[in-house]
Structures are given as C-alpha cells and as structure tokens.
Amino acid sequence: MDSSIPSETAGSPQSTGDEAFQLLSNETRLAVLQVLWESHDPANETPMRFAELRQRIGVEDPGRLNYHLNKLTGYFVRRTEDGYELRDSGKRIVRMLLSGTAIDDPEIEPVAVDISCWYCGGKPKWSYRDGWRYLECTDCDARCVDTFPPGVISKNEFPPSGLRNRTPNEINEADRIWGTHRRASVIDGVCPECASDMPVTAVDICDDHHPDWNEYQFCEGCGSLFWMLVSHVCEGCKYRWRMPTLFYPSRQPAVTAFYYEHGIEFDLATYEQRALLLDFEEELLSEDPLRIGISIPLEDEALQVTYDERMEVMDVDRRERKH
C-alpha cells in the first residue's frame, strides 16, 4: 500500500511556506507558542486551558486570543478537550529559536583542544564566532578549500545552544558527534534540517587537479584539496551540503569490517581517524555513465568501492594490493 502523501493534499512548498511565515509574523501568536513551550513538560504533557493561556499572555479580549489560536491550530498548535498544546511542528519552531539565542555572546576566542591535526599531526585550537565552529592548526597553514583561512582545517555550523555549560573540549566533542550524524544523514539522502529528500545534485571532478599535498594547499583550478566533490541539495528546504567523495565509504559495513580484520576499529566519528581518508585512492572509472572507484589500501590488500552518479554503491571488490 502506498502511504505517500498526494501532492494535492500536502500542498506546494511555496504555499505552505507562505502560510507559515504569515502565521509567525504576529506577536500574539509567537507569545502563544512561547507560553505553551514554557509550560510543556515532556514527562507529563498537560494541555493548557484557554483561561490560563489568556492570563499568561496578558490578552484582555478573549475573542482576539481565540482568533489567533484558530490561526495556529492545525499548523503549530493542537486543540484538545482539555485545552491547547504544541504540535511537534510548534515544538520545532521554538527549538529552532532557542538554538540560536541560548547564550548572550556566542563568540569564543581560540583555545587548545585535545585532538591532532589530521594533515600534519599538530595541535589545533578551537574557536567559535557567527554561528560557526573553527578548528585551526597551530603548526601548519593547511587550506583544504579556498574559502578557509590559512590553518583552518575544519569549519562547521554549530548552534549557539550547544555552547551552554560546556568546556571547549566538551563543545568540540558535542560538535564532533552532532556533525557526524548530520553528515551520515546527508550521505543517506535525508536532509538533517527538515528530513526531506536530499539527493546528489552534482559530482564535481577537477579536470586538472594539482593540489600541494606537501603543504596541504588546495588546487588553484578547483579551489579544493580534494579531486572529487559531491553536492546534495534538499528538495524541501534547499539546504546544501558539499563534501569529498572520500567520506562515502565510511557508511559501508564492508569498509568497517575490512578495517576491523586488520586490527583497526574504524570510526570516522573520531577526529583522530580523519587522517585515514587521506590514504584513500580515487579513480575515475567511467565518465558516461559516471563510475567512481575509491580504494582503501591496508597492508597487502585493498578494498575498492565503486559508486555511480548518485553515489550509490555499485560494487565492492577486495583484492591483493598492487605496490
């Protein structure tokens, strides 16, 4: 049985988006969401009576509050026999607002953290500004992409709420876990922002790739240290994610098993194992149709994973390594 939602029932993204923006453009409606959120207890969900809601918000005219509640009902608020409560969509709206306003000054100066640079083995420093987490190596000027300042080996979105009550090392650990799961979701084709389909939209392969691997400097032709880059764009919220093809084998059980058989508990969720990606060998097997081979060499063996234009696995081949 097909359980997908028909397009005429779901409505177009444009129409539903316009309605959502209009609903949230009113102070009283935002106050309703805030009050219902403040009273929300995940362990004991109890709807709020109309009279209490009106008192908490401070609206004297019950007809006015009822008008705004009717607007929110069906989108962000649910009416029950016992009162009003937030729908999951309403909770997501409030969580989104809270994630960006949890601290007063979301900026942290560079501080040392307990990890190693995956390019040179040096000691990076962690910093935070403008909603982004930065890891900057203090021993090299690596630039994996032209948009990174020299020495910044990693730059990632991280909500300000994740900084609350954590030391820099704890924030870095939380960011590592958060980012790993988001990247895995993208690789699996599900948007980490809105859960819509997030297919591969482009596989960019540099025609004349010449990075400086000795100094870890990007190729002047494509602006990246990496030869092949994959773009995903969400069909729902237009969220875009771009990353090297080298990350994709990390989602394959055969790769994890291959490392394990060689005495390595492979887990790209750890920063220390990020350097393993630099040992992967890419090969353009075919341009039309696009076929990409990524080979993982270990001791006297190599495991090659072959991908198509959608970065879906076509074949996994284990063979003796050529020296």
C-alpha positions, 0 to 999 in steps of 0.5 A, a space after each residue: 500500500 502506498 502511504 505517500 502523501 498526494 501532492 494535492 493534499 500536502 500542498 506546494 512548498 511555496 504555499 505552505 511556506 507562505 502560510 507559515 511565515 504569515 502565521 509567525 509574523 504576529 506577536 500574539 501568536 509567537 507569545 502563544 507558542 512561547 507560553 505553551 513551550 514554557 509550560 510543556 513538560 515532556 514527562 507529563 504533557 498537560 494541555 493548557 486551558 484557554 483561561 490560563 493561556 489568556 492570563 499568561 499572555 496578558 490578552 484582555 479580549 478573549 475573542 482576539 486570543 481565540 482568533 489567533 489560536 484558530 490561526 495556529 491550530 492545525 499548523 503549530 498548535 493542537 486543540 484538545 478537550 482539555 485545552 491547547 498544546 504544541 504540535 511537534 511542528 510548534 515544538 520545532 519552531 521554538 527549538 529552532 529559536 532557542 538554538 540560536 539565542 541560548 547564550 548572550 555572546 556566542 563568540 569564543 576566542 581560540 583555545 587548545 583542544 585535545 585532538 591532532 591535526 589530521 594533515 600534519 599531526 599538530 595541535 589545533 585550537 578551537 574557536 567559535 564566532 557567527 554561528 560557526 565552529 573553527 578548528 585551526 592548526 597551530 603548526 601548519 597553514 593547511 587550506 583544504 578549500 579556498 574559502 578557509 583561512 590559512 590553518 583552518 582545517 575544519 569549519 562547521 555550523 554549530 548552534 549557539 545552544 550547544 555552547 551552554 555549560 560546556 568546556 571547549 573540549 566538551 563543545 568540540 566533542 558535542 560538535 564532533 558527534 552532532 556533525 557526524 550524524 548530520 553528515 551520515 544523514 546527508 550521505 543517506 539522502 535525508 536532509 538533517 534540517 527538515 528530513 526531506 529528500 536530499 539527493 546528489 545534485 552534482 559530482 564535481 571532478 577537477 579536470 586538472 587537479 594539482 593540489 600541494 599535498 606537501 603543504 596541504 594547499 588546495 588546487 588553484 583550478 578547483 579551489 579544493 584539496 580534494 579531486 572529487 566533490 559531491 553536492 546534495 541539495 534538499 528538495 524541501 528546504 534547499 539546504 546544501 551540503 558539499 563534501 569529498 567523495 572520500 567520506 562515502 565509504 565510511 557508511 559501508 559495513 564492508 569498509 568497517 569490517 575490512 578495517 576491523 580484520 586488520 586490527 583497526 576499529 574504524 570510526 570516522 566519528 573520531 577526529 583522530 581517524 580523519 587522517 585515514 581518508 587521506 590514504 584513500 585512492 580515487 579513480 575515475 572509472 567511467 565518465 558516461 555513465 559516471 563510475 567512481 572507484 575509491 580504494 582503501 589500501 591496508 597492508 597487502 590488500 585493498 578494498 575498492 568501492 565503486 559508486 555511480 552518479 548518485 553515489 550509490 554503491 555499485 560494487 565492492 571488490 577486495 583484492 591483493 594490493 598492487 605496490 
